Amino acid sequence: MHEADCSCHVPGRRELLRGIGAGFGMLALRGLVDAQGAARPSPLAPHKGALPVRAKRVIFLFMHGGPSQIDTFDYKPLLERDDGKPLPFAKPRIQFAQTGNLMRSPWKFAQHGQSGAWVSELFPEVAKQVDKLCFLKSLWGSNPAHGGALLKIHTGSDNFVRPSMGSWVVYGLGTENENLPGFVTICPTLGHGGVNNWSSAFLPGIYQGTPIGNASVPAKQATIRHLADTHGSRAEQRAELDLLQEENREHAARRGPDDALEARIESCELAFRMQLEASRTLDVESESAATKALYGIDDPLTENFGRQCLMARRLSESGVRFVQCSHSYKWDQHEKLRELHAQNAHEVDKPIAGLLADLESRGLLEDTLVLWGGEFGRTPTVQGSDGRDHNPHGFTMWMAGGGVKPGFSFGATDDYGFYAAEDKVHVHDLHATLLALLGIDHEQLTYRWAGRDFRLTDVEGRIVSEIFA
């Protein structure tokens, strides 16, 4: 056939992109009212990954700002001995700011539990739970700035907008309760990446994190916005929503695939289902006085983070797949380390210990993975008169429950705690390991976007199977 005889339509770039891959949303759209009245599968329906399942859900306790590993859980006797001396090896070529000589920790360390783990006096209550903890003492990342480091921990990328790990987890596993969001973040930060830290990015919008309040709102006042409709009965709401969804379907039929529209359709249905269950789940006041005291809600200094931790337990118990609590933005002690690290630790110590004890007493710790840590650690060298600078080259995080070895420590930093030195665990390795504990093969959890298959661990990631129970 000659070129002049060709009457076929050649789609342009925009038309082609709009036409490929209807995605989950169109299935959900068509399924809202199907010809036989049968319900279609929800994109949030639970399913399993390819690996053995050790954990069913995650609670991430995020310490925004960067807690100091050498003042909390990574004891360094040589740092005490050589206080005030120059670091005996080279500092990183690229540093966030200049630092001086070595500075010992202002806090004493002691061994605790049958495991004999070293914990500083900053965390007396967590120290009592130390035999539940699995320490990763050789974390390292790639960015010394808060913004990039937060994005790296949350999304696996420090220079592009990518889906957060909570979104990846719900995309990979669905949720255990379709009347609640699969991914909830409590009092999240509005800075250093803000919403990008809990965004679904190019994943379908149904996997977006749902914020409860934000870092500027006390946990006692934090709630899901517009959770209740006070203007009509439930039947009236359903009728209004049905009309809205009918118009959405007609609009989608004219437009073709549209991720934003599909996400709104799903979110409207989820919001309607949430009204009754979410209100009950977030009602911390229904807990006993003893439980509130366990989390430190009876103490003004621990009450705020205690509420977050108790909400996290209630959400996890109700089937939410991924919950994040943020102690934000408090751990960035370039000065006043002694004063402010002590205050920060006091605010979270009892709530964290209470959460671990409560999960265990309810039989939830076995299949709930608790992850603690910040975006990076701090330098063993002093900044100013009483501070430490950012340090992504070696820091500590810990896990508990969810199939990890209790009372165990993996990896090590150098003698002063500056660099990860033994059994190094990159942030990509952390993500690969977290997914594996949930039964997900990080190399298989992919999403095709803009002509490329993306994953949380990019093209890297090693599963740290040594920590598996």
N, C-alpha and C positions, 0 to 999 in steps of 0.2 A: 504494500500500500504506500502510495506517495504521501509525503507530509501534507500536501495540500488537500488530500482526500480525507484526512483524519478528522472525524467529528467528535472524538472522545473528549471528555472534560478532564483537564489536568488541574488538580487542586493546587491552590497557592499554599504558601507556608502556614499562614494562620489557620486556614481551613483544615489543612492536614493535621495540625496539632490539636485542633478542637475535636477532630473526628476520631482520634485513636484512643482506645481504652476508656470505656464508659466507667469503669471502676465500681467500687462498692456502692457508691451513692445512687447510681441509676438502678441497681438491683433493689436497694432500699426504697427508692422512689416508686418503682413499679410494684413493690411488695406492700405498699401502704394499703391499697385496696386491690386485691387481685380478683380475677374473674370468679374464682370459686370461694373467695373469702378466706383462703388459707394464708397463714402468716409465712412470710419468707424469712430465711435465716438472718439474724441481726449481725452487723459487722463487729459487735461486741460480744457475740456468743463465745463461751469459753472453748478452748481447744489446747492440745498439747504440742510441744515441740518434739524434736527428733531424739533428744538425749534423755537420760533418766531424770526424773523430777525430784529435786531435793527441797526446793522451796516453792511455795505457791504465790507468795506476795512479798513485797519489799517495803520497808520503812527506812527512808534516808534521813538521817539527822545531820543537817548541813550547818557547819560552823563557818559562816561567812566572814572572811577577812584573813583567815590563815592562822590557826592555832599553832603554837610552837611545839614541835615534836620533842625537843630536848628539855622542855619544861613540863611535859605531861606524861608521855609513855615511853620515851626513848632515852633511857638513863645512860649517861656518858661520864664515867669516873675520871677520864683524862681531861675532860673539860673543866672539872673542878680543880684538878691538879694544876692545869696550865692557865688558869684564869689570869687575864691581863697580858698574856704573851701573844706574839704574832701567830697567825695561822701557819703551821709548818708546811703547807703546800699551797698551790696557786688557787686563787678565787676564780669563779667563772669569768670567762672572757666578757660576757654580757651580763651586767647586773642592773637591777632596778635602781639602786643607789649605792653610794660608797659606804663601807663599814670599816671599823677599826680592828682592834685586837679581840681575842677570845673573851667571852663573858660567861662565867658559870651560871647555872640555874640558881635563882634565889630560893628555890624550894627543895626540900629534902625528899629523897626517894626511899621507898621501902618495898620489900617483896611481900606479896599477898597471895592468899589461897594456896591450894595444893600445887598449882602450877608454878608458884614462886615468881609470878610476873612482877616486874618493877613498875610502880605507879607513883607519881609525885603526890605530895600532900594536897595538891590542888583538887584532886578527885577522891576524897575519902569514901563517898558512897559508891561510886563506880568501882572502886578498889574491892569492895565487898562482893561484887559480881564478876570479878576478874576471871574466874574459872569458866565463865560462859563465853569469854571473848576470844576471838581469833585475830591476832595482830598482823597487819601487813606493814612492816617497818622499812620497806625499801621502795616506796612509791616515788615516781619521778614523772614530771611533765615537761612541757616545752615553752611555757610562757611565764615570765616573771611579773606580769601586770594582772591586776584583778579581773578586768573585763575578759581578756583572752583566756585566763586560767579558769574562770567560772564557766565560760562556754566549753572549754576543753573537758572539764569534769562532767558537765551536764549533757553535752551533745557529741563529744568526741572530736570536735573541731574548734580551733581557736581563731580561725580567720574567715569562716563562711557560716552562713545561717544553715543549720542542720536540725533535724528532729531531736528532741531531748530523749534521754534514755527512758524516761517514763512513758513517752509516746511510743518508742520502739517496743517496749515491753508489752503494752496493751495491744499494739498492732500485731505482735507475735503470738499473744496468748488470749486475747479477749479479756473479759472480766467475769467474776463469779456472781455479780449482782447487776443486772441490766437496769435496775432502778436507781443506780448511783453511777457517777462518772467512774471510769476505770482508773483514772489518774488524777489525784488531788494534790495540790501544793498549798500548805498552810502558812499564811503570812510571808509570802515570798518577797525577795528583794525586788525593788523597782529600778535599781541601778546595776552597773556592770553587766550589761546584756539584757537586764529586765525580762520582759516576756519571752525573749528568745531562749531563756533557760528552761522554760516549760512549754515551749511551742512545739507543735507538730510539724512546722515548716511545710515541706512538700508532701508529707503524709496526709491522708484524708483528715479533715478537720475534726472528725469524731474522736480522734486520738489526742487532741489537744488537752493539756493539763487544765483542770478547773481550779482557779485560785479561791481560797477562803480568806478574805481580807488581803492585806499586804503588810510589808514591813513597817509601815507608818501607823498601822491600826493595832491596838492592843488585842491580844488573842480573845479576851473576854467579849469584845465587840465584833470580832471577825465572823463573817457569815458569807454565804453564797448570795450574791446580789439577785434581787427580784425572784427569790425562791418561792414566795407566796403571792398568789393573786387574790386580793381582797375585794375585787369588784364584781365577782359573780360566782355562781355555784360551779361545782366540778362538771356537771352536765353541760352547763353553758360554755365553760371553757373548752370542753371536748368538741362541741358543735362549732365554736369559733375556730378551733384548730383544724377541724376537718375542712372547713371552708377555705382557710388559708392554705392548707396542703393541696387542695384541689387546684387552687390558682397556681401554686408552685409547680404542680405536675404539668399544667398546661404551659406554663412559662418554660419549663425545662424541655418539653416536647418541641417547642419552637427553637430554643437556643442550642439544644444538644448538650453534651457533657459539660458540666460546670461544677468544679470542686467546691467553690464557695457556696453555691446554691444548695448542693447536696449536703454540705455540712450544716447549713441552716435548717434544712428539713429534718435531719437526724437530731440536731440539738433541740429543736422544738418538741419533738416526741420525747426525748430524754428529760427535758425540763418539766413536761407534764407528768411523767412518771415519778420524778424526783420529789414532788411537792410533799407527799406524806412521809416517805422513808427518810429523806435527807434531814428533815426537821427533827425527827426522832433520833437519828444517828448523831447529830451535832449537839444534842441536849446533854452537855456535860453535867449540868446541875442535877440530873436524875441519878447520878452516881452517889454511892454512900459516902459519908464523912470520912470513913477509914480509907477508902480508895482515893479520895481527893488529897488526903494527908500523905498517902504513899507517893503521890506525884508532886508534893510540895505546893499544892494550890492554896493551902492555909498560910503560906508565908509570902509576903509581898515581893520578896526578892526572887522567889522561884515560881511564883504563880503564873507568870506569862508563858514561860516555856513549858511549865507543867501542864497547862491547858492544851498546848499544842500536842504534847506527847499523849495525853489522854484522848484527845480527838483522834490522833493517829491510831491508837489501839481500837477505838470504837469503829472507825472507818475500815480498818483491816479486818476486824471481826465480822463486819457486815459484808465483806466480799470485795472491797476496793483493792485493785491489784497493786497499785504503786502510790504510796503516800510520802510526801516530803514535809519535814518540819525545818524551818530555817531560823537560826539564831543570828540575826542580821542587823546590821553590819558592824560587828563589835570586836573582832579578834585581830585587828590590824595595828598592833602596838609597835610603831616606830619610836615611840616614847612611852613612858609610864608603864612599862611592862609589868613591874611588880604590882602596881595598883590595879590596872585594868584587866590583866589576865586572871588575877585573883577574883575580881568581881564577876567576870564572864563565867569562869568555871563554877563559881558558887551558884549562878543563875541556872545552870544546866545540869549540874552534878546529880542532885536528888531526883529531878524529873527523869533523867536517863536511867538511873538505877531503878526507879519505880517502874518505868516502862518494861525493863527487862524482867523484873520480878513478877509483874502482873501478867505479861505474856506467858511466862513459864507456868504460873499458877493456873492459867486458863487452858493450858495445853496448846497454845498458839505459837510458842517460840520454835517448836520443832520444825514447822513449815513456814515460818515467817523469817525472812532475812533482814536483819537490822544492820545498816551501814552507817558508820560515823566518820566524819572528817570534814576538812575544808578544801579550798581550791589549791593550796600549797602549804608549805611549812614556813619556818623562820630560820635565819642564819644563826650559827653559834657565835658569830662575831658581832660586836656591839655597834649599834647605831645611835648617835647622840650620846647621852649620858646613861640612858636606861631603856634601850629599845633594841629591837631586832628587825632586820629587813626581810623582804619577801625571799623565799627560797623554794623554787620548784624542783630542785635537783635531788632532794631527798627528804621525805616526810612520812608520817605515819597515818594510817587509817585502820579502823578495826571493823570486823563483822561479828555477828552473833546469831545463833540459831540457824535455820534454813540450810542444814546440811554441811556446815563448816565444822572443823575440829575445835572443840571448846578447850580453853586453857592452852592455846597453841600460839606460837610466834613464828612468822616466816619472814626471811630476809633481814638485812641489816644495813645501816649506814656506816660510814667510816668512824674512826675513833672519836671524832668531834661532832658527828651528826650533820655534816654539810652535804655529802653526796651519798646517794644510794650506791652500795658497794657489793653486797652479796645478794644473789637471787633477786635481781632488780625486777620491779613490777611497774611497767609503764601504765599510763592511764588507759590506753587501749587494752592492755592485759586485764586491768580491773574490770572494764566493761565486758570483755569476753568471758571472764570468770563469773561475773554476776549473771549474765545470760545463761551460761552453762548450768549454774545452780538452779535456774528456773526451768531447765530442760530445753533451752534454745541453743542451737548451733549458730554461733555468731557469723559464721561464713555463709550460712544459708538464709539468715534473716536479711533479706534485701528488698529494695523497692526501686523500680525503674523510673528514672526521672531525667528528662532532657537528654535522652539517649545513653544514659549510663546507669548501671546498677549501683545503688548506694547502700551502705550499711553503717551501723553505729561505730564499728571498729575500723572503718575505711578499708584499707588493704593490709592492715596489721592485726595484732592481737594474739596473745598466747593464753590459753586457759591454764590458770595456776591450779592444777589438779592436786598439788601437794597439800592444799588446805582442806580438801574434801574429807569429810568424816567417813 
